[in-house]
Amino acid sequence: MTRTPWWNNSGKVSYTNMEHMAQEGMNSGRPTTYYPSFLNYAEGIYLGYKFYETAAAEGLIDYDKTVQFPFGHGLSYTTFTQEMSDLSVSNGEISFDVTVTNTGSAAGKDVVEVFYNPPYTNGGIEKASANLIDYGKTGLLEPGKSEKLSFTIKAEDMASFDELGEGCYVLEQGDYIISVNANSHKVLDSRTYRQDSTVVYGEGNARNSDKAAAVSRFDDLRNGVTYLSRKDGFANYDVATAAPADLEMSAENMANYHLNENFDYATYLNASDTMPATGAKNGLTLADFRDAAYDDLRWEQLLDQLTVSDMLTMISLAGYQTPGAESVGKVTTYDFDGPAAINNNFTGAGSIGMPIATVIACTWSPELATRYGEIMGKTSVEMNAAGWYAPGVNLHRTPFGGRNYEYYSEDGVLSGLTASYAIRGAAKHGVYAYIKHFALYDFNGKMVCVWTGEQAMRENYLKPFELGVKFGNVEAVMVSWSFLGTRWAGEDSRLMNDVLRDEWGFRGMALTDFFRNNGHGFMNAYAALANGVDAMLATYGEGPNRPADYASPSASTVKYMRNACKNIMYTVVHSWMYDGRSQSTDGDGWKTMVYVLDAVAIAALAAVEVLVIKRSRKIKDK
């Protein structure tokens, strides 16, 4: 294990010259000091099986001595054969059938795993020799019986992100081997797709699945780190996978690094902004927008009706709910947590438990993943929730990931497709899922600067979110605690707006992760609202979950809140709360209850927290 690419870069490392920016808080009921730290994704695109398969192809490792259980490995009580038809190519789509036959003596199901191996030029764009692109599963087959599964994949989905060259996705000329596998290593049958010419998906030539071209936006995240390269048979392996030698944050990065305590709240104020209309009497209600498109011009009239008070409440107190707004007839909706069960954190009520996400992914079954989502959706409705804080789609970068149990796998495609089936299943019952944690999130780390190449970011870590938007039609996203370089993810407009909304076409709401009373020292509403985050997962009435100028908001602040409220309401109006089953605003009783309980509990907890931290300091001093 110590020879894996991630071993020396598997845990956060504290910056030795940033101790003065430490933040104190509580973790699992204990006083904890959080220090600015970092994590290098030094393995680049070669995550999990993509490294081992490629390393074997390059002669770096002896595969049979190194790998015991290949990615996609499974057992059965019977045996199968899989045979591919010839490829049919039309308008950039590649179609083929796979005939699966039970050749054993017991009934069983089989998984068809579709991989591709792209053409690679030594020293060119980084490419793994095995890449999952789709999968399917048969029904129950009796001995001797067969089933035909049909697949259609897009040639553009085999393009690689050329971060050091064209700065966009590139589908290089050459032969692409498309195969059906028993696992990432064992090929059962294959066909060759010939790409006659290189296609560059830059500005003006976006992939068909993108609303805008996916171009380089995160060059700064490389940060001078040496990333693992396939060039010359992984010649830089020892250097790239070594433990970090420089533990100091550079002067340039320090100049761009900030927490709430030194954040300039005027950063995103625009003097040229004009105050939007508020409190208008246009006679509209949110229910009128059940079938309205996102760009329907009537939204502006509805938003004009919002009062500043309603907007402030909607964006700042979105912890386990989206608050009601009398000015537009918006009902209060409830959001409950749990990838494996639906839990009401206030009443303690919880549903029956389901298998964890990793187990769902191990079934390789679109049918079961969809059924799982349907169950979670139906349960949410029965518990009066419209939003589901799941599914989690961050990757199993290492076996030590603190939340691996609620993430699906090490592969972005398997994770993204499995999550999408679950999202679609929940949506059948009018429940919107919050795909999480967006993005580059390994564990419950706070103030962790993640450094990575953009190719790895897009091809691995953003891939499941991309599929969740494009294939799962997800309408809600939960933002991680991660820092993309020197900025919290929620303050990175490149991530929240350029990629999520402009490139992928996401329409819906983005919510922070749990806020606490102090935003964990680095989250604040103003930085969030100005950069594409719509709501704060907070139940506290005071703190950085409200814009700094909330008492007398500027035109910029009102403009940001107005846009955020549109995204929240666009998501909510598509839920079961607006399909005729619930059309009242009686949920405001929940809000009142939360306010009362918060006022009492928070005061008590704050006092206890201060005492615990003081006592901890005294013990430390002694």
C-alpha positions in Angstrom: 0.0 0.0 0.0 2.9 2.4 0.7 3.8 2.2 -3.0 0.4 3.5 -4.2 0.5 6.9 -5.9 -1.6 8.6 -3.2 0.2 7.2 -0.1 2.4 10.3 0.6 -0.5 12.7 -0.2 -3.4 11.0 1.5 -3.9 13.4 4.4 -4.0 17.1 4.9 -0.7 18.8 5.9 -0.8 22.0 7.9 1.1 25.0 6.5 4.0 25.9 8.8 3.7 29.6 8.3 -0.1 30.0 8.7 -0.6 29.1 12.3 -1.6 32.7 13.0 -4.8 32.1 11.0 -6.0 29.1 13.0 -9.7 28.9 13.9 -11.2 27.4 17.0 -14.4 25.4 16.9 -16.0 22.2 18.0 -15.7 18.8 16.4 -17.9 15.9 17.7 -18.5 18.0 20.9 -14.8 18.6 21.5 -12.9 21.9 21.2 -10.8 21.7 18.0 -8.3 24.1 16.5 -8.3 24.1 12.7 -5.2 25.3 10.8 -4.8 26.3 7.2 -3.6 23.2 5.5 -3.2 21.6 2.0 -3.6 18.4 0.0 -1.9 17.6 -3.3 -3.7 15.4 -5.7 -0.3 14.5 -7.1 -1.5 11.3 -8.8 -3.2 13.4 -11.5 -5.7 11.5 -13.6 -4.3 8.2 -12.5 -6.8 7.5 -9.7 -7.5 3.9 -8.6 -7.8 1.4 -11.4 -6.8 4.0 -14.0 -3.3 3.9 -12.5 -2.9 0.2 -12.1 -4.2 -0.7 -15.6 -2.0 2.0 -17.2 1.0 1.2 -15.1 0.7 -2.4 -16.2 0.4 -1.4 -19.8 3.6 0.7 -19.5 5.5 -2.1 -17.7 5.8 -0.2 -14.4 4.2 -2.9 -12.3 3.5 -6.7 -12.5 -0.3 -6.6 -12.5 -0.9 -10.1 -11.2 1.5 -9.6 -8.2 0.1 -6.1 -7.5 -3.7 -6.3 -7.9 -5.8 -8.8 -6.1 -9.3 -7.5 -7.0 -9.6 -5.4 -10.1 -12.1 -2.6 -10.3 -15.5 -4.1 -11.4 -14.6 -7.6 -10.1 -17.5 -9.7 -9.0 -18.5 -13.3 -8.3 -21.3 -15.5 -9.5 -22.8 -19.0 -9.1 -22.7 -19.4 -12.8 -20.7 -18.4 -15.9 -21.5 -16.1 -18.8 -20.2 -15.1 -22.2 -20.5 -11.6 -23.7 -20.3 -10.9 -27.4 -20.3 -7.5 -29.0 -22.0 -6.7 -32.3 -20.2 -4.5 -34.9 -20.2 -0.8 -34.2 -22.7 1.5 -35.8 -21.6 5.2 -36.1 -23.9 8.1 -36.8 -23.5 11.8 -36.0 -20.8 11.2 -33.4 -22.7 8.4 -31.7 -21.4 4.9 -31.5 -24.0 2.1 -31.0 -23.6 -1.6 -30.5 -25.3 -4.6 -28.9 -23.9 -7.0 -26.3 -25.4 -10.5 -26.2 -25.0 -12.1 -22.8 -25.4 -15.9 -22.5 -25.6 -17.9 -19.3 -23.3 -20.8 -20.0 -23.4 -22.3 -16.5 -25.8 -24.5 -14.6 -27.5 -21.9 -12.3 -29.7 -18.9 -12.9 -28.0 -15.5 -12.6 -27.5 -12.0 -13.7 -24.4 -10.5 -15.4 -23.0 -7.0 -15.6 -21.8 -5.5 -18.9 -19.0 -3.1 -18.2 -18.1 -0.9 -21.2 -14.5 0.5 -21.2 -12.5 2.4 -23.8 -8.7 2.6 -24.4 -7.8 5.8 -26.3 -4.8 6.4 -28.5 -1.8 7.7 -26.5 1.2 9.6 -27.7 4.3 9.5 -25.4 4.5 12.9 -23.8 1.2 14.0 -25.1 -2.2 14.5 -23.4 -2.4 12.3 -20.3 -4.6 9.2 -20.9 -5.4 6.1 -18.9 -5.5 2.8 -20.8 -8.8 1.8 -19.2 -11.8 4.1 -18.7 -15.3 3.1 -17.8 -17.8 4.9 -20.0 -21.1 2.9 -19.5 -22.6 -0.2 -17.9 -25.7 -2.3 -17.8 -27.1 -5.4 -16.1 -29.1 -8.3 -17.4 -32.3 -9.6 -15.9 -32.3 -13.1 -14.3 -31.0 -15.6 -17.0 -31.7 -19.3 -16.7 -28.9 -21.6 -17.9 -28.6 -21.5 -21.7 -30.6 -18.3 -22.0 -29.4 -15.0 -23.5 -30.2 -11.4 -23.3 -29.2 -8.5 -25.6 -28.3 -5.2 -24.1 -28.0 -2.1 -26.3 -25.5 0.7 -25.8 -24.9 4.1 -27.4 -21.9 6.2 -26.4 -20.8 9.5 -27.7 -17.4 9.9 -29.3 -17.0 13.3 -27.6 -17.2 11.5 -24.2 -13.9 9.8 -25.0 -12.2 13.2 -25.4 -9.4 14.2 -23.0 -9.0 17.5 -21.3 -5.8 19.0 -22.7 -4.8 21.3 -19.8 -1.3 22.0 -21.0 -2.1 22.4 -24.6 -5.4 23.5 -26.2 -6.9 24.2 -22.8 -10.1 22.3 -23.6 -11.4 18.8 -24.4 -9.7 17.2 -27.4 -10.7 14.1 -29.3 -7.5 13.0 -30.9 -7.2 11.2 -34.2 -6.6 7.5 -33.9 -8.0 4.1 -32.8 -10.2 3.9 -29.7 -10.6 0.3 -28.4 -14.2 -0.1 -27.1 -14.5 -3.3 -25.0 -16.9 -5.1 -22.7 -15.1 -6.4 -19.7 -15.5 -8.7 -16.7 -13.6 -6.0 -14.8 -11.2 -3.2 -15.6 -8.5 -5.7 -16.6 -10.2 -8.7 -18.2 -11.5 -7.9 -21.7 -14.3 -10.2 -22.9 -14.8 -8.7 -26.4 -13.8 -5.5 -28.2 -14.2 -3.4 -31.3 -12.2 -0.6 -32.7 -13.6 2.9 -33.4 -11.5 5.0 -35.8 -11.5 8.8 -35.2 -10.3 10.1 -38.6 -9.3 13.6 -37.5 -8.6 15.5 -34.3 -11.5 17.5 -32.9 -10.8 20.5 -30.5 -13.8 21.4 -28.4 -12.7 24.9 -27.7 -14.5 28.3 -27.8 -17.2 28.2 -30.6 -17.1 24.4 -30.8 -18.5 23.1 -27.5 -19.3 19.4 -27.0 -22.9 18.7 -27.8 -23.6 18.0 -24.1 -22.2 21.4 -23.0 -24.1 24.7 -23.1 -20.8 26.5 -23.3 -17.3 25.2 -24.2 -15.4 23.6 -21.3 -12.2 25.6 -21.3 -9.3 26.0 -18.9 -10.4 27.9 -15.8 -8.3 26.5 -13.0 -4.7 26.8 -14.1 -3.7 28.3 -10.7 -4.7 25.1 -8.9 -1.6 23.3 -10.3 0.5 25.5 -7.8 3.8 24.2 -9.1 3.2 20.6 -7.9 4.7 17.8 -10.0 1.9 15.6 -11.1 2.2 11.9 -12.1 2.7 11.5 -15.9 2.6 8.5 -18.2 5.5 9.9 -20.2 8.3 7.5 -20.7 6.5 4.8 -18.7 5.8 7.0 -15.6 9.4 8.1 -15.4 8.6 10.8 -12.8 6.8 8.3 -10.5 9.1 8.7 -7.5 9.3 12.5 -7.7 5.5 13.0 -8.3 4.4 10.7 -5.5 6.8 11.8 -2.9 5.6 13.5 0.3 5.4 17.4 0.0 8.8 19.0 0.7 7.7 22.6 1.0 5.3 23.1 3.9 5.0 26.9 3.6 2.3 28.8 1.8 3.8 31.0 -0.8 3.7 34.8 -0.5 1.4 35.0 -3.6 -1.0 32.5 -2.2 -1.0 34.2 1.2 -2.0 37.4 -0.4 -5.1 35.7 -1.9 -6.0 33.7 1.2 -8.6 34.9 3.5 -11.0 33.7 6.2 -14.0 35.5 7.6 -11.9 37.5 10.1 -9.9 39.2 7.4 -12.5 39.1 4.5 -13.3 42.5 3.0 -17.1 42.6 2.8 -16.9 45.3 0.2 -15.1 43.0 -2.2 -18.2 42.2 -4.2 -20.1 45.5 -3.9 -20.7 47.2 -7.2 -21.4 50.9 -7.0 -23.1 50.9 -10.4 -25.8 48.4 -9.3 -29.3 49.9 -9.0 -31.7 48.8 -6.3 -34.2 46.2 -7.6 -37.9 46.6 -6.9 -39.2 45.0 -3.7 -42.6 44.5 -2.2 -44.5 45.0 -5.5 -48.2 44.0 -5.7 -48.2 42.1 -9.0 -50.7 39.4 -7.8 -48.5 36.4 -8.6 -47.7 33.5 -6.4 -45.0 30.8 -6.8 -47.6 28.2 -7.6 -48.2 30.0 -10.9 -44.7 29.0 -11.9 -45.0 25.2 -11.6 -44.4 24.7 -15.4 -42.5 28.0 -16.1 -39.2 27.9 -17.8 -36.2 29.3 -15.9 -36.0 32.2 -18.4 -39.7 32.9 -18.3 -40.0 36.7 -18.2 -42.7 36.5 -15.5 -40.1 35.6 -13.0 -39.0 39.2 -12.8 -42.5 40.3 -11.8 -42.6 37.6 -9.1 -39.2 38.6 -7.8 -40.3 42.2 -7.7 -42.9 41.1 -5.1 -40.3 39.8 -2.6 -39.7 41.8 0.4 -36.1 42.3 1.7 -37.1 40.5 4.9 -38.4 37.5 3.0 -35.3 37.3 0.9 -33.0 37.6 3.9 -34.8 34.8 5.7 -34.9 32.5 2.6 -31.2 32.7 2.0 -29.9 32.8 5.5 -32.0 30.2 7.4 -32.0 27.3 4.9 -30.9 24.7 7.4 -33.0 21.6 6.8 -35.7 23.8 5.2 -36.4 26.5 2.7 -38.3 29.1 4.6 -41.7 30.3 3.4 -42.2 33.8 1.9 -45.6 35.4 2.3 -44.9 38.1 -0.3 -44.9 35.5 -3.1 -47.0 32.7 -1.5 -44.0 30.4 -1.1 -44.6 27.5 1.3 -42.0 26.4 3.7 -40.3 23.1 2.6 -38.3 20.7 4.7 -35.0 19.1 3.8 -33.8 16.0 5.6 -30.4 14.3 5.8 -29.1 10.9 5.1 -27.8 8.9 2.2 -28.9 5.7 3.8 -31.9 6.8 5.8 -34.1 9.9 6.0 -33.6 11.6 9.4 -35.3 14.6 10.9 -32.6 16.2 13.0 -35.0 18.1 15.1 -37.6 15.5 16.1 -35.3 12.5 16.0 -37.6 10.7 13.6 -35.9 8.5 11.1 -36.7 6.0 8.4 -35.7 2.4 7.9 -32.0 2.2 6.9 -30.9 1.4 3.4 -27.6 0.0 2.2 -24.8 2.5 2.1 -23.9 4.2 -1.2 -20.9 1.9 -1.8 -23.1 -1.2 -1.7 -25.6 0.4 -4.1 -22.7 1.0 -6.6 -21.5 -2.5 -6.1 -24.7 -3.8 -7.6 -23.9 -2.2 -11.0 -27.7 -2.1 -11.4 -29.5 0.9 -12.9 -32.7 -0.7 -11.8 -31.7 -1.1 -8.2 -30.2 2.4 -8.0 -33.4 3.9 -9.4 -35.5 1.8 -7.0 -33.3 3.0 -4.1 -33.9 6.6 -5.1 -37.7 6.0 -5.4 -37.7 4.6 -1.9 -35.8 7.5 -0.5 -38.2 9.9 -2.4 -41.3 8.2 -1.2 -40.0 8.1 2.4 -39.2 11.8 2.2 -42.8 12.6 1.2 -44.1 10.4 4.0 -41.9 12.4 6.5 -43.0 15.7 4.9 -39.7 16.5 3.3 -39.3 17.9 -0.2 -35.5 17.9 -0.3 -33.0 15.0 0.3 -29.4 15.8 1.4 -27.9 13.2 -0.9 -26.5 11.5 -2.9 -22.8 12.1 -2.2 -20.6 11.6 -5.2 -17.1 12.5 -4.1 -14.6 9.7 -5.0 -12.9 7.1 -3.0 -9.5 8.7 -3.7 -8.0 6.6 -0.9 -9.3 3.9 1.4 -9.0 6.3 4.3 -11.6 8.8 3.1 -13.6 9.9 6.1 -16.9 9.7 4.3 -16.2 6.8 1.8 -19.2 5.0 3.1 -21.6 7.6 1.7 -19.8 7.9 -1.6 -20.1 5.4 -4.4 -16.7 4.5 -5.8 -13.3 5.5 -7.1 -14.7 6.1 -10.6 -16.5 9.2 -11.7 -18.7 7.5 -14.3 -19.9 4.7 -12.0 -20.5 7.3 -9.3 -22.2 9.8 -11.5 -24.5 7.3 -13.3 -25.5 5.5 -10.1 -26.3 8.8 -8.4 -28.2 10.0 -11.5 -30.5 6.9 -11.3 -31.1 7.6 -7.6 -31.8 11.3 -8.3 -34.3 10.4 -11.0 -35.9 7.9 -8.7 -36.5 10.4 -6.0 -37.8 13.0 -8.5 -40.6 10.5 -9.4 -42.0 11.4 -6.0 -41.4 15.1 -6.4 -38.3 15.2 -4.1 -35.3 17.1 -5.2 -31.9 15.6 -4.3 -28.9 17.7 -3.2 -25.9 16.1 -5.0 -22.9 16.7 -2.8 -20.2 17.7 -1.8 -19.2 20.1 -4.6 -16.3 19.6 -5.1 -12.8 18.1 -4.4 -13.7 16.8 -1.0 -12.0 13.8 0.6 -13.1 14.0 4.2 -14.5 16.3 6.9 -11.5 18.7 6.4 -11.9 22.4 6.9 -9.6 25.1 5.5 -7.9 22.5 3.3 -6.4 23.9 0.1 -6.7 21.3 -2.6 -4.1 21.5 -5.4 -4.7 19.6 -8.6 -4.4 19.7 -12.3 -7.6 20.7 -14.2 -7.6 17.5 -16.3 -7.8 15.4 -13.2 -10.4 17.8 -11.7 -12.7 17.5 -14.8 -12.2 13.9 -15.8 -12.4 12.5 -12.3 -13.6 14.7 -9.5 -16.2 16.8 -11.3 -17.4 14.0 -13.6 -20.1 12.6 -11.3 -21.5 16.1 -10.7 -21.5 16.7 -14.4 -23.4 13.5 -15.0 -25.8 14.3 -12.2 -26.7 17.6 -14.0 -26.7 16.3 -17.5 -28.1 12.8 -17.0 -29.8 13.0 -13.6 -31.3 16.4 -14.2 -30.5 17.3 -10.6 -31.9 20.6 -9.3 -30.0 21.1 -6.1 -26.3 21.0 -5.1 -24.6 21.1 -1.7 -21.2 22.9 -1.7 -18.3 21.3 0.1 -16.0 22.8 2.8 -13.0 22.4 0.5 -10.8 25.2 -0.7 -10.0 25.2 -4.4 -6.5 26.6 -3.9 -6.8 29.6 -1.7 -10.6 30.0 -1.8 -13.5 28.2 -0.3 -15.4 26.3 -3.0 -18.5 28.4 -2.4 -16.5 31.6 -3.2 -15.2 30.3 -6.5 -17.4 31.7 -9.3 -15.5 29.6 -11.8 -16.8 26.5 -10.2 -20.3 27.7 -9.1 -21.2 29.7 -12.2 -18.8 29.1 -15.1 -18.7 25.3 -14.9 -21.9 24.4 -13.0 -24.4 26.8 -14.6 -22.8 28.1 -17.8 -21.1 24.9 -19.1 -23.3 22.2 -17.8 -26.6 24.1 -17.8 -27.5 23.6 -14.2 -30.8 25.3 -13.2 -31.6 25.2 -9.5 -30.3 26.0 -6.1 -26.8 25.6 -4.5 -26.7 25.2 -0.7 -23.7 25.3 1.6 -22.8 22.5 3.9 -23.5 22.8 7.6 -22.8 26.4 8.6 -22.5 26.4 12.4 -22.9 29.8 14.2 -19.6 31.1 12.7 -19.5 29.6 9.2 -16.6 27.5 10.6 -14.5 30.6 10.3 -14.4 30.7 6.5 -18.0 30.6 5.1 -20.0 33.8 4.9 -23.2 34.7 3.0 -21.8 37.6 1.1 -18.9 35.7 -0.5 -21.3 32.8 -1.2 -24.1 34.9 -2.8 -21.8 36.9 -5.0 -20.3 33.7 -6.4 -23.2 31.4 -7.1 -24.3 29.9 -3.8 -27.9 30.6 -3.0 -28.6 29.4 0.6 -26.8 28.9 3.9 -27.4 25.6 5.7 -27.9 27.4 9.0 -30.5 27.5 11.7 -29.0 30.4 13.5 -30.5 33.9 13.3 -27.2 35.7 13.8 -23.9 35.3 12.2 -22.1 35.2 8.8 -25.0 33.4 7.3 -26.5 36.9 6.8 -24.9 39.5 4.5 -22.8 42.0 6.5 -25.0 44.8 5.5 -28.3 43.0 6.1 -29.7 45.8 8.3 -29.6 48.3 5.4 -28.7 46.2 2.4 -27.0 47.7 -0.6 -28.3 47.4 -4.2 -25.6 44.7 -4.8 -26.8 42.7 -1.7 -30.4 42.8 -2.7 -29.5 41.9 -6.3 -27.6 38.8 -5.1 -30.4 37.8 -2.7 -33.0 38.2 -5.4 -31.1 35.9 -7.8 -30.6 33.4 -5.1 -34.3 33.4 -4.2 -35.2 32.7 -7.8 -32.9 29.6 -7.8 -34.4 28.4 -4.5 -38.0 28.9 -5.7 -37.3 27.4 -9.1 -36.2 24.2 -7.3 -39.0 24.2 -4.8 -41.9 24.8 -7.2 -40.9 21.5 -9.0 -41.3 19.5 -5.8 -44.3 17.6 -4.6 -45.2 20.6 -2.4 -46.6 22.2 -5.5 -48.2 19.2 -7.3 -51.5 19.7 -5.5 -50.7 17.6 -2.4 -49.6 20.7 -0.3 -50.5 24.3 -1.1 -50.6 26.0 2.3 -48.1 28.0 4.2 -48.9 26.2 7.5 -45.3 25.1 7.6 -44.3 28.5 9.1 -45.0 26.8 12.5 -41.8 24.9 11.9 -39.9 28.1 11.4 -41.3 29.5 14.6 -40.3 26.4 16.5 -36.8 26.5 15.1 -36.4 30.1 16.1 -37.5 29.5 19.6 -35.5 26.4 20.1 -32.5 28.1 18.5 -32.7 31.1 20.8 -32.7 28.9 23.9 -30.3 26.1 22.7 -27.8 28.3 20.9 -27.4 30.6 23.9 -26.8 27.6 26.1 -24.5 25.8 23.6 -22.5 29.0 23.0 -21.9 29.4 26.7 -20.9 25.8 27.1 -18.6 26.0 24.1 -16.8 29.0 25.5 -16.3 27.3 28.9 -15.0 24.2 27.3 -12.6 26.0 25.1 -11.4 28.1 28.1 -10.9 25.0 30.2 -9.1 23.3 27.3 -6.7 26.3 27.1 -6.1 26.3 30.8 -5.2 22.6 30.7 -3.0 23.1 27.7 -1.2 26.0 29.4 -0.6 23.9 32.5 
